[in-house]
Amino acid sequence: MKFPNEINTYCPKCRKKTKQKVRIASKGRARSMAWGNRQHERKIRGYVGKVAGEKAVRKQGKKQKLILECVVCKKKQERIVGKRTSKKIEIKS
């Protein structure tokens, strides 16, 4: 799915339609002190060995998320494109 690298859409901070730069949202680095990680470390401590987590359910594609940044005020907002899709979004240059 191809998407333009700049679109004209509503900015909630400027309260009008402005040009917005488009980029694909990427996953941030995981926190080592998050609750799930600490719980996992507690489980595998000792003589037990590896403990498997819950089996992940295979989704029928991911929701594609974009980050729009207003050219005027630099406010960023997220937008989900469509529903679940197996197609990846490409930004046109």
Backbone hydrogen bonds in HBPLUS format (Angstrom, degrees):
<---DONOR---> <-ACCEPTOR-->    atom                        ^
c    i                          cat <-CA-CA->   ^        H-A-AA   ^      H-
h    n   atom  resd res      DA  || num        DHA   H-A  angle D-A-AA Bond
n    s   type  num  typ     dist DA aas  dist angle  dist       angle   num
A0090-GLU N   A0001-MET O   2.79 MM  89  6.06 158.6  1.84 157.0 159.4     1
A0003-PHE N   A0090-GLU O   2.75 MM  87  5.96 143.7  1.88 163.2 175.6     2
A0092-LYS N   A0003-PHE O   2.77 MM  89  5.90 164.9  1.79 156.5 160.2     3
A0022-VAL N   A0005-ASN O   3.03 MM  17  5.03 163.4  2.06 133.7 131.4     4
A0007-ILE N   A0020-GLN O   2.93 MM  13  5.32 156.6  1.98 151.1 155.6     5
A0020-GLN N   A0007-ILE O   2.66 MM  13  5.32 151.8  1.74 159.6 169.9     6
A0009-THR N   A0018-THR O   3.01 MM   9  5.71 146.0  2.12 168.8 158.4     7
A0018-THR N   A0009-THR O   2.92 MM   9  5.71 161.4  1.95 152.0 145.7     8
A0011-CYS N   A0016-LYS O   2.96 MM   5  5.73 161.8  1.99 140.1 143.8     9
A0015-ARG N   A0011-CYS O   2.78 MM   4  5.54 132.7  2.00 141.4 155.7    10
A0071-VAL N   A0019-LYS O   3.11 MM  52  5.92 166.4  2.13 159.8 156.4    11
A0021-LYS N   A0069-GLU O   2.81 MM  48  5.07 157.5  1.86 150.5 145.9    12
A0069-GLU N   A0021-LYS O   2.90 MM  48  5.07 156.2  1.95 142.3 150.2    13
A0023-ARG N   A0067-ILE O   3.04 MM  44  5.34 143.9  2.17 143.7 154.2    14
A0067-ILE N   A0023-ARG O   2.77 MM  44  5.34 166.7  1.78 164.8 167.5    15
A0025-ALA N   A0065-LYS O   3.21 MM  40  5.73 175.1  2.21 137.5 138.4    16
A0034-ALA N   A0031-ARG O   3.41 MM   3  5.40 162.2  2.44 107.3 106.7    17
A0038-ARG N   A0034-ALA O   3.08 MM   4  6.37 160.2  2.12 156.7 162.5    18
A0039-GLN N   A0035-TRP O   2.94 MM   4  6.13 158.7  1.99 152.1 158.1    19
A0040-HIS N   A0036-GLY O   3.00 MM   4  6.17 156.2  2.06 143.7 150.0    20
A0041-GLU N   A0037-ASN O   2.99 MM   4  6.23 158.1  2.04 147.1 152.8    21
A0042-ARG N   A0038-ARG O   3.02 MM   4  6.30 153.9  2.09 147.0 153.7    22
A0043-LYS N   A0039-GLN O   3.03 MM   4  6.32 153.8  2.10 146.9 154.0    23
A0044-ILE N   A0040-HIS O   3.07 MM   4  6.36 157.6  2.13 154.3 158.9    24
A0045-ARG N   A0042-ARG O   3.42 MM   3  5.37 155.1  2.49  97.6 104.6    25
A0085-THR N   A0062-LYS O   3.18 MM  23  5.67 175.3  2.18 132.9 132.9    26
A0081-VAL N   A0064-GLN O   2.87 MM  17  5.54 159.7  1.91 160.3 166.3    27
A0066-LEU N   A0079-ARG O   2.75 MM  13  5.18 165.4  1.77 154.1 159.3    28
A0079-ARG N   A0066-LEU O   2.93 MM  13  5.18 150.7  2.02 146.8 149.3    29
A0068-LEU N   A0077-GLN O   2.78 MM   9  5.30 173.3  1.79 168.0 168.3    30
A0077-GLN N   A0068-LEU O   2.86 MM   9  5.30 150.7  1.95 148.8 158.4    31
A0070-CYS N   A0075-LYS O   2.93 MM   5  5.39 166.1  1.95 153.2 154.2    32
A0074-LYS N   A0070-CYS O   2.99 MM   4  4.79 134.2  2.21 123.0 132.0    33
